[in-house]
């Protein structure tokens, strides 16, 4: 059960260590208010990348324990970006731009490093989604 304000999975050597649930819940509430339910996962992925890309580049790896991040930081970043109010076409362009930006930064480590980091983020997102589904069936 997740009662503390933790925003994503902390992974070490590819093994889930610490469950985090509030990022997806916050994104779901925001996206429902904006009438873009599928946007939840896309925004969550961008927010995770925003935090993890600099760490991955600094450590030149995805094998480290992810530090906890204050949920208010994610909410603030989402507001700064304006992602909850953007029309879908504008959001899609923003999303593509951010992904290109992250790819460019990650490529400074190696040409294939973006693939490693994006797969890492996908694993985190899939685990979070599975946990959310379990919570939905239990509730």
DOBA-441811 format. One record per residue: residue in three letters; x, y, z of N, C-alpha, C in turn. Coordinates in nm, 3 decimals, m for minus. Example, Ala and Ser with C-alpha at 12.3 -4.5 7.8 and 13.67 -1.06 7.14 Angstrom:
2
> type / nu / nv / nw / cau / cav / caw / cu / cv / cw
> ALA / 1.319 / m0.569 / 0.780 / 1.230 / m0.450 / 0.780 / 1.320 / m0.330 / 0.780
> SER / 1.285 / m0.225 / 0.708 / 1.367 / m0.106 / 0.714 / 1.290 / 0.003 / 0.787
***
This chain:
139
> type / nu / nv / nw / cau / cav / caw / cu / cv / cw
> UNK / 0.085 / m0.118 / 0.000 / 0.000 / 0.000 / 0.000 / 0.089 / 0.123 / 0.000
> UNK / 0.050 / 0.224 / m0.075 / 0.133 / 0.343 / m0.092 / 0.063 / 0.461 / m0.028
> UNK / 0.108 / 0.504 / 0.089 / 0.044 / 0.616 / 0.155 / 0.132 / 0.739 / 0.158
> UNK / 0.258 / 0.725 / 0.125 / 0.349 / 0.839 / 0.122 / 0.351 / 0.901 / m0.016
> UNK / 0.396 / 1.023 / m0.024 / 0.404 / 1.095 / m0.150 / 0.531 / 1.059 / m0.225
> UNK / 0.526 / 0.952 / m0.302 / 0.637 / 0.906 / m0.383 / 0.587 / 0.905 / m0.526
> UNK / 0.672 / 0.941 / m0.621 / 0.622 / 0.962 / m0.755 / 0.660 / 0.861 / m0.861
> UNK / 0.752 / 0.772 / m0.836 / 0.783 / 0.673 / m0.938 / 0.856 / 0.556 / m0.875
> UNK / 0.881 / 0.456 / m0.954 / 0.951 / 0.340 / m0.904 / 1.100 / 0.370 / m0.893
> UNK / 1.157 / 0.327 / m0.783 / 1.302 / 0.333 / m0.770 / 1.352 / 0.195 / m0.811
> UNK / 1.437 / 0.193 / m0.910 / 1.488 / 0.066 / m0.962 / 1.638 / 0.060 / m0.940
> UNK / 1.683 / m0.055 / m0.904 / 1.826 / m0.078 / m0.889 / 1.858 / m0.207 / m0.962
> UNK / 1.944 / m0.198 / m1.060 / 1.982 / m0.313 / m1.141 / 1.861 / m0.377 / m1.205
> UNK / 1.763 / m0.296 / m1.242 / 1.646 / m0.345 / m1.315 / 1.542 / m0.414 / m1.229
> UNK / 1.559 / m0.416 / m1.098 / 1.463 / m0.483 / m1.009 / 1.383 / m0.376 / m0.936
> UNK / 1.249 / m0.378 / m0.945 / 1.170 / m0.279 / m0.871 / 1.200 / m0.288 / m0.722
> UNK / 1.230 / m0.173 / m0.662 / 1.263 / m0.170 / m0.520 / 1.156 / m0.098 / m0.437
> UNK / 1.112 / 0.015 / m0.483 / 1.021 / 0.098 / m0.405 / 0.901 / 0.136 / m0.491
> UNK / 0.783 / 0.097 / m0.450 / 0.663 / 0.128 / m0.525 / 0.631 / 0.276 / m0.510
> UNK / 0.590 / 0.337 / m0.617 / 0.548 / 0.475 / m0.614 / 0.418 / 0.487 / m0.691
> UNK / 0.326 / 0.567 / m0.641 / 0.197 / 0.569 / m0.707 / 0.139 / 0.708 / m0.732
> UNK / 0.186 / 0.811 / m0.667 / 0.118 / 0.940 / m0.675 / 0.133 / 1.012 / m0.808
> UNK / 0.240 / 0.988 / m0.882 / 0.258 / 1.058 / m1.009 / 0.145 / 1.025 / m1.105
> UNK / 0.115 / 0.897 / m1.121 / 0.008 / 0.856 / m1.213 / m0.127 / 0.908 / m1.163
> UNK / m0.151 / 0.897 / m1.031 / m0.278 / 0.945 / m0.977 / m0.296 / 1.095 / m1.000
> UNK / m0.192 / 1.172 / m0.977 / m0.199 / 1.316 / m1.000 / m0.223 / 1.346 / m1.147
> UNK / m0.150 / 1.277 / m1.233 / m0.166 / 1.299 / m1.377 / m0.306 / 1.260 / m1.422
> UNK / m0.362 / 1.152 / m1.366 / m0.497 / 1.111 / m1.403 / m0.599 / 1.218 / m1.365
> UNK / m0.587 / 1.271 / m1.244 / m0.681 / 1.376 / m1.201 / m0.671 / 1.497 / m1.293
> UNK / m0.549 / 1.539 / m1.324 / m0.530 / 1.655 / m1.410 / m0.584 / 1.629 / m1.550
> UNK / m0.556 / 1.510 / m1.605 / m0.596 / 1.483 / m1.742 / m0.747 / 1.465 / m1.752
> UNK / m0.810 / 1.410 / m1.649 / m0.955 / 1.396 / m1.653 / m1.020 / 1.533 / m1.653
> UNK / m0.963 / 1.624 / m1.575 / m1.015 / 1.760 / m1.572 / m0.999 / 1.827 / m1.708
> UNK / m0.894 / 1.790 / m1.779 / m0.869 / 1.849 / m1.911 / m0.932 / 1.767 / m2.023
> UNK / m1.002 / 1.660 / m1.990 / m1.070 / 1.572 / m2.086 / m0.973 / 1.502 / m2.181
> UNK / m0.854 / 1.469 / m2.134 / m0.758 / 1.394 / m2.214 / m0.708 / 1.274 / m2.133
> UNK / m0.792 / 1.171 / m2.113 / m0.752 / 1.059 / m2.027 / m0.624 / 0.988 / m2.073
> UNK / m0.601 / 0.971 / m2.203 / m0.482 / 0.900 / m2.248 / m0.356 / 0.985 / m2.230
> UNK / m0.373 / 1.110 / m2.205 / m0.260 / 1.200 / m2.187 / m0.184 / 1.170 / m2.058
> UNK / m0.251 / 1.109 / m1.962 / m0.191 / 1.080 / m1.833 / m0.056 / 1.011 / m1.846
> UNK / m0.054 / 0.901 / m1.918 / 0.069 / 0.824 / m1.932 / 0.175 / 0.901 / m2.010
> UNK / 0.134 / 0.974 / m2.109 / 0.229 / 1.049 / m2.191 / 0.296 / 1.160 / m2.110
> UNK / 0.217 / 1.231 / m2.031 / 0.273 / 1.337 / m1.948 / 0.362 / 1.277 / m1.840
> UNK / 0.316 / 1.168 / m1.779 / 0.396 / 1.103 / m1.675 / 0.532 / 1.060 / m1.729
> UNK / 0.533 / 1.009 / m1.851 / 0.659 / 0.967 / m1.913 / 0.751 / 1.088 / m1.933
> UNK / 0.697 / 1.198 / m1.981 / 0.778 / 1.319 / m2.001 / 0.833 / 1.370 / m1.868
> UNK / 0.750 / 1.366 / m1.763 / 0.795 / 1.412 / m1.633 / 0.906 / 1.323 / m1.577
> UNK / 0.892 / 1.192 / m1.596 / 0.998 / 1.100 / m1.552 / 1.127 / 1.126 / m1.629
> UNK / 1.114 / 1.143 / m1.760 / 1.232 / 1.171 / m1.841 / 1.299 / 1.301 / m1.798
> UNK / 1.218 / 1.399 / m1.764 / 1.272 / 1.529 / m1.722 / 1.360 / 1.514 / m1.598
> UNK / 1.322 / 1.422 / m1.509 / 1.399 / 1.399 / m1.388 / 1.516 / 1.303 / m1.414
> UNK / 1.491 / 1.197 / m1.489 / 1.589 / 1.090 / m1.501 / 1.696 / 1.111 / m1.607
> UNK / 1.667 / 1.183 / m1.714 / 1.767 / 1.202 / m1.819 / 1.895 / 1.265 / m1.763
> UNK / 1.886 / 1.374 / m1.687 / 2.011 / 1.430 / m1.633 / 2.087 / 1.331 / m1.543
> UNK / 2.013 / 1.252 / m1.464 / 2.078 / 1.154 / m1.377 / 2.145 / 1.043 / m1.458
> UNK / 2.076 / 0.996 / m1.560 / 2.131 / 0.890 / m1.644 / 2.257 / 0.938 / m1.716
> UNK / 2.255 / 1.062 / m1.762 / 2.371 / 1.117 / m1.831 / 2.487 / 1.134 / m1.732
> UNK / 2.456 / 1.188 / m1.615 / 2.560 / 1.208 / m1.513 / 2.625 / 1.075 / m1.474
> UNK / 2.544 / 0.972 / m1.455 / 2.595 / 0.842 / m1.411 / 2.634 / 0.753 / m1.529
> UNK / 2.593 / 0.795 / m1.650 / 2.621 / 0.718 / m1.772 / 2.567 / 0.576 / m1.761
> UNK / 2.453 / 0.565 / m1.694 / 2.394 / 0.434 / m1.666 / 2.247 / 0.450 / m1.627
> UNK / 2.176 / 0.338 / m1.626 / 2.040 / 0.335 / m1.570 / 2.038 / 0.250 / m1.444
> UNK / 2.156 / 0.208 / m1.399 / 2.166 / 0.118 / m1.283 / 2.200 / 0.197 / m1.158
> UNK / 2.098 / 0.261 / m1.102 / 2.115 / 0.336 / m0.979 / 1.979 / 0.351 / m0.913
> UNK / 1.980 / 0.376 / m0.786 / 1.857 / 0.396 / m0.711 / 1.807 / 0.538 / m0.738
> UNK / 1.685 / 0.547 / m0.781 / 1.628 / 0.677 / m0.816 / 1.589 / 0.751 / m0.689
> UNK / 1.630 / 0.876 / m0.675 / 1.591 / 0.952 / m0.556 / 1.442 / 0.987 / m0.560
> UNK / 1.382 / 1.001 / m0.442 / 1.242 / 1.042 / m0.435 / 1.231 / 1.187 / m0.480
> UNK / 1.118 / 1.217 / m0.540 / 1.092 / 1.353 / m0.587 / 0.960 / 1.399 / m0.527
> UNK / 0.956 / 1.521 / m0.483 / 0.836 / 1.580 / m0.424 / 0.727 / 1.590 / m0.531
> UNK / 0.605 / 1.542 / m0.503 / 0.496 / 1.550 / m0.601 / 0.469 / 1.693 / m0.647
> UNK / 0.494 / 1.789 / m0.560 / 0.472 / 1.929 / m0.597 / 0.563 / 1.970 / m0.713
> UNK / 0.683 / 1.909 / m0.720 / 0.775 / 1.939 / m0.831 / 0.715 / 1.895 / m0.964
> UNK / 0.651 / 1.778 / m0.964 / 0.590 / 1.729 / m1.087 / 0.472 / 1.818 / m1.127
> UNK / 0.389 / 1.853 / m1.030 / 0.274 / 1.939 / m1.059 / 0.321 / 2.074 / m1.113
> UNK / 0.424 / 2.129 / m1.050 / 0.477 / 2.258 / m1.092 / 0.530 / 2.250 / m1.235
> UNK / 0.605 / 2.144 / m1.265 / 0.662 / 2.128 / m1.399 / 0.552 / 2.115 / m1.504
> UNK / 0.450 / 2.035 / m1.473 / 0.337 / 2.020 / m1.565 / 0.268 / 2.153 / m1.592
> UNK / 0.253 / 2.234 / m1.489 / 0.193 / 2.367 / m1.505 / 0.284 / 2.458 / m1.587
> UNK / 0.415 / 2.452 / m1.558 / 0.510 / 2.534 / m1.635 / 0.501 / 2.501 / m1.783
> UNK / 0.493 / 2.373 / m1.812 / 0.484 / 2.329 / m1.952 / 0.346 / 2.361 / m2.012
> UNK / 0.244 / 2.370 / m1.929 / 0.108 / 2.395 / m1.977 / 0.043 / 2.274 / m2.043
> UNK / 0.091 / 2.154 / m2.010 / 0.046 / 2.033 / m2.079 / m0.099 / 1.996 / m2.052
> UNK / m0.156 / 2.041 / m1.942 / m0.293 / 2.000 / m1.909 / m0.396 / 2.082 / m1.987
> UNK / m0.356 / 2.198 / m2.038 / m0.450 / 2.282 / m2.112 / m0.428 / 2.278 / m2.262
> UNK / m0.320 / 2.218 / m2.308 / m0.288 / 2.218 / m2.451 / m0.388 / 2.136 / m2.531
> UNK / m0.427 / 2.187 / m2.648 / m0.503 / 2.103 / m2.741 / m0.416 / 1.984 / m2.782
> UNK / m0.476 / 1.875 / m2.824 / m0.403 / 1.752 / m2.856 / m0.293 / 1.776 / m2.959
> UNK / m0.321 / 1.849 / m3.063 / m0.222 / 1.873 / m3.168 / m0.100 / 1.947 / m3.112
> UNK / m0.123 / 2.045 / m3.027 / m0.015 / 2.121 / m2.965 / 0.064 / 2.032 / m2.870
> UNK / m0.008 / 1.950 / m2.793 / 0.059 / 1.860 / m2.700 / 0.146 / 1.759 / m2.775
> UNK / 0.094 / 1.704 / m2.885 / 0.171 / 1.606 / m2.964 / 0.301 / 1.669 / m3.015
> UNK / 0.294 / 1.794 / m3.059 / 0.415 / 1.863 / m3.107 / 0.511 / 1.888 / m2.990
> UNK / 0.457 / 1.927 / m2.875 / 0.539 / 1.949 / m2.756 / 0.608 / 1.819 / m2.714
> UNK / 0.531 / 1.711 / m2.713 / 0.582 / 1.580 / m2.675 / 0.696 / 1.537 / m2.768
> UNK / 0.676 / 1.554 / m2.897 / 0.779 / 1.518 / m2.995 / 0.905 / 1.603 / m2.974
> UNK / 0.887 / 1.730 / m2.948 / 1.000 / 1.819 / m2.924 / 1.079 / 1.777 / m2.800
> UNK / 1.010 / 1.745 / m2.692 / 1.076 / 1.701 / m2.569 / 1.151 / 1.570 / m2.592
> UNK / 1.090 / 1.476 / m2.665 / 1.156 / 1.348 / m2.691 / 1.282 / 1.369 / m2.774
> UNK / 1.276 / 1.459 / m2.872 / 1.396 / 1.489 / m2.951 / 1.504 / 1.552 / m2.862
> UNK / 1.462 / 1.641 / m2.774 / 1.556 / 1.705 / m2.681 / 1.623 / 1.599 / m2.592
> UNK / 1.544 / 1.508 / m2.535 / 1.600 / 1.403 / m2.449 / 1.693 / 1.312 / m2.528
> UNK / 1.654 / 1.278 / m2.650 / 1.737 / 1.193 / m2.734 / 1.871 / 1.258 / m2.761
> UNK / 1.870 / 1.385 / m2.793 / 1.994 / 1.458 / m2.822 / 2.086 / 1.457 / m2.699
> UNK / 2.032 / 1.482 / m2.582 / 2.112 / 1.483 / m2.459 / 2.168 / 1.344 / m2.430
> UNK / 2.083 / 1.241 / m2.443 / 2.127 / 1.105 / m2.413 / 2.230 / 1.053 / m2.511
> UNK / 2.225 / 1.100 / m2.634 / 2.321 / 1.058 / m2.736 / 2.462 / 1.104 / m2.703
> UNK / 2.476 / 1.203 / m2.615 / 2.611 / 1.246 / m2.574 / 2.685 / 1.136 / m2.499
> UNK / 2.610 / 1.041 / m2.441 / 2.673 / 0.929 / m2.372 / 2.716 / 0.823 / m2.474
> UNK / 2.623 / 0.786 / m2.562 / 2.653 / 0.693 / m2.671 / 2.536 / 0.696 / m2.768
> UNK / 2.557 / 0.652 / m2.891 / 2.449 / 0.654 / m2.990 / 2.330 / 0.566 / m2.951
> UNK / 2.353 / 0.462 / m2.872 / 2.245 / 0.371 / m2.834 / 2.189 / 0.399 / m2.694
> UNK / 2.249 / 0.490 / m2.620 / 2.204 / 0.517 / m2.484 / 2.058 / 0.562 / m2.476
> UNK / 2.008 / 0.643 / m2.571 / 1.866 / 0.679 / m2.563 / 1.775 / 0.556 / m2.561
> UNK / 1.807 / 0.454 / m2.639 / 1.724 / 0.333 / m2.640 / 1.722 / 0.266 / m2.504
> UNK / 1.837 / 0.263 / m2.438 / 1.846 / 0.203 / m2.304 / 1.761 / 0.281 / m2.205
> UNK / 1.773 / 0.412 / m2.206 / 1.699 / 0.496 / m2.111 / 1.549 / 0.490 / m2.140
> UNK / 1.511 / 0.497 / m2.266 / 1.368 / 0.492 / m2.299 / 1.307 / 0.357 / m2.260
> UNK / 1.382 / 0.249 / m2.277 / 1.333 / 0.117 / m2.234 / 1.318 / 0.114 / m2.082
> UNK / 1.410 / 0.175 / m2.012 / 1.405 / 0.186 / m1.865 / 1.279 / 0.261 / m1.821
> UNK / 1.252 / 0.373 / m1.884 / 1.133 / 0.451 / m1.852 / 1.007 / 0.371 / m1.883
> UNK / 1.006 / 0.300 / m1.996 / 0.890 / 0.218 / m2.031 / 0.865 / 0.111 / m1.925
> UNK / 0.971 / 0.052 / m1.872 / 0.957 / m0.048 / m1.766 / 0.895 / 0.014 / m1.641
> UNK / 0.941 / 0.131 / m1.605 / 0.883 / 0.202 / m1.490 / 0.735 / 0.230 / m1.514
> UNK / 0.702 / 0.281 / m1.632 / 0.564 / 0.315 / m1.664 / 0.475 / 0.191 / m1.664
> UNK / 0.521 / 0.081 / m1.722 / 0.442 / m0.042 / m1.726 / 0.416 / m0.094 / m1.585
> UNK / 0.517 / m0.090 / m1.501 / 0.500 / m0.137 / m1.363 / 0.401 / m0.049 / m1.288
> UNK / 0.406 / 0.081 / m1.311 / 0.314 / 0.174 / m1.245 / 0.171 / 0.150 / m1.293
> UNK / 0.155 / 0.129 / m1.422 / 0.022 / 0.104 / m1.478 / m0.036 / m0.025 / m1.423
> UNK / 0.046 / m0.131 / m1.416 / 0.000 / m0.258 / m1.358 / m0.044 / m0.238 / m1.215
> UNK / 0.033 / m0.162 / m1.138 / m0.003 / m0.136 / m0.998 / m0.134 / m0.059 / m0.989
> UNK / m0.154 / 0.038 / m1.076 / m0.278 / 0.114 / m1.077 / m0.398 / 0.025 / m1.110
> UNK / m0.380 / m0.067 / m1.204 / m0.487 / m0.160 / m1.239 / m0.521 / m0.251 / m1.121
> UNK / m0.418 / m0.298 / m1.049 / m0.441 / m0.382 / m0.933 / m0.519 / m0.305 / m0.826
> UNK / m0.481 / m0.180 / m0.805 / m0.551 / m0.096 / m0.708 / m0.696 / m0.076 / m0.748
> UNK / m0.719 / m0.062 / m0.880 / m0.855 / m0.043 / m0.930 / m0.942 / m0.166 / m0.909
> UNK / m0.885 / m0.285 / m0.926 / m0.960 / m0.409 / m0.905 / m0.981 / m0.437 / m0.757
> UNK / m0.888 / m0.393 / m0.673 / m0.900 / m0.418 / m0.529 / m0.999 / m0.322 / m0.464
> UNK / m1.017 / m0.204 / m0.525 / m1.101 / m0.098 / m0.465 / m1.240 / m0.107 / m0.498
***
